[in-house]
C-alpha cells in the first residue's frame, strides 16, 4: 500500500510566524533536516528511529534545505538574511554563510564543481531582484548573479545534462543554467500551466516533474522541453519528490492537506493521503522508502512508509 501511516514525531513549538518549509534527508546517516521557518532553525530528525533529535539555530527565515551525500554537506537558504548556509553533519554548529540575492529559496548543487545555486524569490518592488545566485562552496563566495524573468520556485541539478533547472512562477517556465558556464541562462522550457512550483527529476527516463499552482502536474522531457504528460491534481502543490525505486511521485498539497501519489510509469493517480491543512512540505528518505509530512498546526511530522 502506498504511504501507510506509521507514526508521528513531535517537533518544537513555533516561536514566531510561519511554520515548516523544505526538508532534505541524508539517507546514509539516517538524518532528516527540515526548515523550521517559525523558529529560524533546522530541526534534525533520526530517520531510523523516527524521533526528533535537536535543532540548529541562527538561520534567519530558513526556507530551503538540501543535502549532498557525495560531499557530506547540508545546505540552507536563509530568506530572512539573504544568505545560504552550509555545514558538515558532524559539525552542525559550524555553519558557513554566504551572501546571495534577495530572499533565497530553492537550492540545487553540482557536486562535481562544488557549485550551489540559490533561486532568489526577490521583491516585486525592487527591479532586477528576480535572480539566481551561483556560489562556489570551496571558495565560500558568490561567483555570479543571473537575472531571471520572474519569481523563482524550486530548482534541481541534472547530472546527465549537466545543467541546473529552475522553476519560474510567471512567466510559467523552467529556466536552464549550464553548470560549466554558469553566468547566464542558456534556455527555457515553457510550461502549459499556471505557476510552476515543485520540481524533481527522473534521471533514468530524463523527465522533469513540474507541479504547478494551476492544479496540474506536467512531465517534461529534460533534453528537449517537450511536454510528455499533464495530470490534474487536487490543489496548489508545493514540494515534490520522485521515488526512483518504486516509480512513485509524491506531491504535497497544503489545501486540502494531502500527499498525492502518482504512478510515473502510467502517469495515473494511485492515492491521495490525508495530512493536515497547511501541510505543504515533506521529505523523502529513499533508503527506507519513508515520506515525512510536516504538520504546521500540530507542530509534528507524520511518518509514512511506501510498502508498494
URMO-V523023 format. One record per residue. N is the residue number from 1. PSI is psi as a letter, one per 40 degrees, with the letter a starting at -180 (* if undefined). D_CENTER is the distance of its C-alpha to the mean C-alpha in whole Angstrom. Layout:
BEGIN
n:N psi:PSI d_center:D_CENTER
n:N psi:PSI d_center:D_CENTER
END
This chain:
BEGIN
n:1 psi:h d_center:25
n:2 psi:h d_center:21
n:3 psi:g d_center:20
n:4 psi:h d_center:23
n:5 psi:h d_center:22
n:6 psi:d d_center:23
n:7 psi:i d_center:23
n:8 psi:i d_center:22
n:9 psi:h d_center:21
n:10 psi:h d_center:22
n:11 psi:i d_center:20
n:12 psi:i d_center:22
n:13 psi:i d_center:23
n:14 psi:h d_center:21
n:15 psi:e d_center:23
n:16 psi:a d_center:22
n:17 psi:i d_center:21
n:18 psi:a d_center:17
n:19 psi:b d_center:16
n:20 psi:i d_center:12
n:21 psi:a d_center:9
n:22 psi:i d_center:5
n:23 psi:i d_center:7
n:24 psi:i d_center:8
n:25 psi:h d_center:11
n:26 psi:g d_center:14
n:27 psi:d d_center:16
n:28 psi:d d_center:19
n:29 psi:e d_center:19
n:30 psi:f d_center:18
n:31 psi:h d_center:16
n:32 psi:h d_center:13
n:33 psi:h d_center:12
n:34 psi:h d_center:11
n:35 psi:h d_center:11
n:36 psi:g d_center:14
n:37 psi:d d_center:14
n:38 psi:d d_center:18
n:39 psi:e d_center:19
n:40 psi:f d_center:18
n:41 psi:i d_center:17
n:42 psi:h d_center:14
n:43 psi:h d_center:16
n:44 psi:h d_center:16
n:45 psi:h d_center:17
n:46 psi:h d_center:19
n:47 psi:e d_center:18
n:48 psi:d d_center:22
n:49 psi:e d_center:24
n:50 psi:g d_center:21
n:51 psi:i d_center:22
n:52 psi:h d_center:21
n:53 psi:d d_center:22
n:54 psi:i d_center:21
n:55 psi:i d_center:19
n:56 psi:h d_center:19
n:57 psi:i d_center:20
n:58 psi:f d_center:21
n:59 psi:g d_center:17
n:60 psi:h d_center:18
n:61 psi:f d_center:16
n:62 psi:h d_center:13
n:63 psi:d d_center:9
n:64 psi:i d_center:7
n:65 psi:i d_center:7
n:66 psi:i d_center:7
n:67 psi:h d_center:10
n:68 psi:h d_center:13
n:69 psi:d d_center:16
n:70 psi:d d_center:18
n:71 psi:e d_center:18
n:72 psi:f d_center:18
n:73 psi:i d_center:16
n:74 psi:h d_center:13
n:75 psi:i d_center:11
n:76 psi:i d_center:11
n:77 psi:h d_center:11
n:78 psi:g d_center:14
n:79 psi:d d_center:14
n:80 psi:e d_center:18
n:81 psi:e d_center:19
n:82 psi:f d_center:18
n:83 psi:i d_center:17
n:84 psi:i d_center:14
n:85 psi:i d_center:15
n:86 psi:i d_center:16
n:87 psi:i d_center:18
n:88 psi:i d_center:19
n:89 psi:d d_center:19
n:90 psi:e d_center:23
n:91 psi:g d_center:23
n:92 psi:d d_center:20
n:93 psi:e d_center:22
n:94 psi:g d_center:23
n:95 psi:h d_center:20
n:96 psi:h d_center:20
n:97 psi:i d_center:19
n:98 psi:h d_center:19
n:99 psi:h d_center:20
n:100 psi:a d_center:18
n:101 psi:a d_center:18
n:102 psi:h d_center:18
n:103 psi:g d_center:15
n:104 psi:i d_center:12
n:105 psi:c d_center:9
n:106 psi:i d_center:6
n:107 psi:i d_center:7
n:108 psi:i d_center:9
n:109 psi:h d_center:12
n:110 psi:h d_center:15
n:111 psi:e d_center:17
n:112 psi:d d_center:20
n:113 psi:e d_center:20
n:114 psi:f d_center:19
n:115 psi:h d_center:17
n:116 psi:h d_center:14
n:117 psi:i d_center:12
n:118 psi:h d_center:11
n:119 psi:h d_center:11
n:120 psi:h d_center:13
n:121 psi:d d_center:14
n:122 psi:a d_center:17
n:123 psi:h d_center:20
n:124 psi:d d_center:22
n:125 psi:e d_center:26
n:126 psi:h d_center:25
n:127 psi:h d_center:26
n:128 psi:e d_center:24
n:129 psi:e d_center:21
n:130 psi:h d_center:18
n:131 psi:i d_center:17
n:132 psi:h d_center:15
n:133 psi:h d_center:16
n:134 psi:h d_center:17
n:135 psi:h d_center:18
n:136 psi:h d_center:20
n:137 psi:d d_center:19
n:138 psi:d d_center:23
n:139 psi:e d_center:24
n:140 psi:f d_center:22
n:141 psi:i d_center:22
n:142 psi:h d_center:21
n:143 psi:d d_center:22
n:144 psi:i d_center:22
n:145 psi:h d_center:21
n:146 psi:h d_center:20
n:147 psi:h d_center:21
n:148 psi:i d_center:19
n:149 psi:e d_center:20
n:150 psi:a d_center:18
n:151 psi:h d_center:15
n:152 psi:i d_center:12
n:153 psi:b d_center:9
n:154 psi:i d_center:6
n:155 psi:i d_center:7
n:156 psi:i d_center:8
n:157 psi:h d_center:11
n:158 psi:h d_center:14
n:159 psi:d d_center:17
n:160 psi:d d_center:19
n:161 psi:e d_center:20
n:162 psi:f d_center:19
n:163 psi:i d_center:17
n:164 psi:h d_center:13
n:165 psi:h d_center:12
n:166 psi:h d_center:11
n:167 psi:h d_center:11
n:168 psi:h d_center:14
n:169 psi:d d_center:15
n:170 psi:h d_center:19
n:171 psi:i d_center:20
n:172 psi:h d_center:18
n:173 psi:i d_center:17
n:174 psi:h d_center:15
n:175 psi:i d_center:16
n:176 psi:h d_center:17
n:177 psi:h d_center:18
n:178 psi:h d_center:20
n:179 psi:d d_center:19
n:180 psi:d d_center:23
n:181 psi:g d_center:24
n:182 psi:f d_center:21
n:183 psi:e d_center:23
n:184 psi:i d_center:22
n:185 psi:i d_center:21
n:186 psi:e d_center:22
n:187 psi:a d_center:22
n:188 psi:i d_center:20
n:189 psi:h d_center:19
n:190 psi:h d_center:20
n:191 psi:h d_center:19
n:192 psi:f d_center:21
n:193 psi:i d_center:20
n:194 psi:h d_center:19
n:195 psi:g d_center:16
n:196 psi:h d_center:13
n:197 psi:c d_center:10
n:198 psi:i d_center:7
n:199 psi:h d_center:7
n:200 psi:i d_center:8
n:201 psi:h d_center:11
n:202 psi:g d_center:15
n:203 psi:d d_center:16
n:204 psi:d d_center:20
n:205 psi:e d_center:20
n:206 psi:f d_center:19
n:207 psi:i d_center:17
n:208 psi:h d_center:14
n:209 psi:h d_center:12
n:210 psi:h d_center:12
n:211 psi:h d_center:12
n:212 psi:i d_center:14
n:213 psi:d d_center:15
n:214 psi:f d_center:19
n:215 psi:f d_center:18
n:216 psi:i d_center:18
n:217 psi:h d_center:16
n:218 psi:h d_center:17
n:219 psi:h d_center:17
n:220 psi:h d_center:18
n:221 psi:h d_center:20
n:222 psi:e d_center:18
n:223 psi:d d_center:21
n:224 psi:d d_center:23
n:225 psi:e d_center:21
n:226 psi:h d_center:23
n:227 psi:h d_center:22
n:228 psi:d d_center:22
n:229 psi:i d_center:22
n:230 psi:h d_center:21
n:231 psi:h d_center:20
n:232 psi:h d_center:21
n:233 psi:i d_center:19
n:234 psi:f d_center:20
n:235 psi:a d_center:18
n:236 psi:h d_center:15
n:237 psi:i d_center:12
n:238 psi:b d_center:9
n:239 psi:h d_center:6
n:240 psi:h d_center:7
n:241 psi:i d_center:8
n:242 psi:h d_center:11
n:243 psi:h d_center:14
n:244 psi:d d_center:16
n:245 psi:d d_center:19
n:246 psi:e d_center:20
n:247 psi:f d_center:18
n:248 psi:i d_center:17
n:249 psi:h d_center:14
n:250 psi:h d_center:12
n:251 psi:h d_center:11
n:252 psi:h d_center:11
n:253 psi:h d_center:14
n:254 psi:d d_center:15
n:255 psi:h d_center:18
n:256 psi:e d_center:20
n:257 psi:g d_center:18
n:258 psi:i d_center:17
n:259 psi:h d_center:15
n:260 psi:h d_center:16
n:261 psi:h d_center:17
n:262 psi:h d_center:18
n:263 psi:h d_center:20
n:264 psi:e d_center:19
n:265 psi:d d_center:22
n:266 psi:e d_center:24
n:267 psi:f d_center:21
n:268 psi:i d_center:23
n:269 psi:h d_center:22
n:270 psi:d d_center:22
n:271 psi:i d_center:22
n:272 psi:h d_center:20
n:273 psi:h d_center:20
n:274 psi:i d_center:21
n:275 psi:c d_center:18
n:276 psi:i d_center:19
n:277 psi:h d_center:20
n:278 psi:e d_center:17
n:279 psi:g d_center:14
n:280 psi:e d_center:11
n:281 psi:i d_center:9
n:282 psi:i d_center:9
n:283 psi:i d_center:9
n:284 psi:h d_center:10
n:285 psi:h d_center:13
n:286 psi:d d_center:15
n:287 psi:d d_center:18
n:288 psi:e d_center:19
n:289 psi:f d_center:17
n:290 psi:i d_center:16
n:291 psi:h d_center:14
n:292 psi:h d_center:13
n:293 psi:h d_center:13
n:294 psi:h d_center:13
n:295 psi:h d_center:17
n:296 psi:d d_center:17
n:297 psi:d d_center:21
n:298 psi:e d_center:22
n:299 psi:g d_center:20
n:300 psi:i d_center:19
n:301 psi:h d_center:17
n:302 psi:h d_center:18
n:303 psi:h d_center:18
n:304 psi:i d_center:19
n:305 psi:h d_center:20
n:306 psi:h d_center:20
n:307 psi:e d_center:23
n:308 psi:* d_center:24
END
